[in-house]
Structure formats: structure tokens, C-alpha cells
Amino acid sequence: MEFLSRSSAGDSPLVAFGGSDGVIRVLSMMTWKLVRRYTGGHKGSISCLMTFMASSGEALLVSGASDGLLILWSADHGQDSRELVPKLSLKAHDGGVVAVELSRVIGGAPQLITIGADKTLAIWDTMSFKELRRIKPVPRLACHSVASWCHPRAPNLDILTCVKDSYIWAIEHPTYSALTRPLCDLSSLVPPQVVAPNKKLRVFSCFCSCDPRTLKSCF
């Protein structure tokens, strides 16, 4: 699910949903009726959606799915068409795209970060939409969540990920080398009695709030 920007102040808020049929449906949050559909892109279940503003000033919607594709769509809702087709399709990950995140770059265009079922994390340029870097953050473990993060006490760490263990992992910038280290162990925050016997705490997702000092996670 992703909230979409309105084309004018008088428009109703819009929200997009990705389905198992590979179709993205946009609904009006005033009437909850279908406004338009994004079709002809995915052949698998849609797993993630995100909007961002390109350097050209164009509003874009990016989607990832179980077919491994990363697809860019126009998010300009001034268009009259009720059926929108892809602007660009990229093969991003074998086995499916799990999540997508936008990383702000000081003095440059933002970058897209994707994680996939192939245990890799990929970084994409949002001007050429070419792959810049691909790494396996944690050997033998697949990433399940990714977040872009900025903190003055850790200026070299701006990508965080979870791999279903008890840690939040940090990836170093600017080289995006294979150097990934555990940022914190969340097992110390959870009383042992709330974890089932013979089970280990696993972190499934994390996200950063608007306050750069705040990181949130789900177990």
C-alpha cells in the first residue's frame, strides 16, 4: 500500500494497492472507488510500492513483485487515462523483490535500494536507473526489510536491514562495500519470558521515522 500525492488541492487523497494478480489499483480515499489501474507490468504478486520525485521533477511510482521485476510508473494523476502502462521495467532480483527504499544522497540524485529473495541488496541510480552496486549484506541469510537512515553519530551508516535474526544490520557508505556489521542486538530489549521456549528472537522489519534519531522495528 502507498499513499499518492494529489495533483491539486481540490483532489481527494489517493491510495494504491498491489494485488496478487500483478495489478496496482488506485482508490479515492473520499469515495473508496477505483480511480485507475496500473497494468501490463508484473506477472507475479506485488510485494512493495513506493513513490518518489525524480530529479526531472516527475512523480514516479515504483513497484516490486514476486516475478523479480522492479517497475516504474508515472504517478502524475493529472492524466485522464484509467489504465496506465509501465514506463520502465528492470530485472532486479531472482526469486522476487522483497522491499524497496529511497536513499537521499547529499549533493546528488536519490538512489533506490532493493532487497530480494536472492539474498542480495541492490542500489540503483534514479537518473539512469542503472544498477550501481549489488552486495550480500549477511552471508546465507536473506534480507526481509531495508531502511534508509541518517544519524550525526554514525555518518557512514545509511542503510539498515533485517535478516530474521535478533540484529539490525548496518551497511557502510559511501563505498557500499561488503562490510556489514550488526548495529544492535534487540534481544536485550525483550524479556526472555515473552519468547517461546527453544525459540530465538527474530526481527522481521524496521523503519525510520521522520526524526533521524528514531529507529523502529517489528519482531
ABEGO torsion letter per residue (X at the ends): XBBBBBABAABBBBBBBBBAAGBBBBBBAAAGBBABBBBGABABBBABBBBBBBAAGBBBBBBBBAAGBBBBBBABAABABABBBBABBBBABBGEBABBBBBBBBGBBBBBBBBBAAGBBBBBBAAAGBBABBBBABBGBBBABBBBBBBAABAABABBBBAGBABBBBBBOAAGBABBBBABBAAAABBAAABBBGBBBBBABBBBBABAABBBBBX
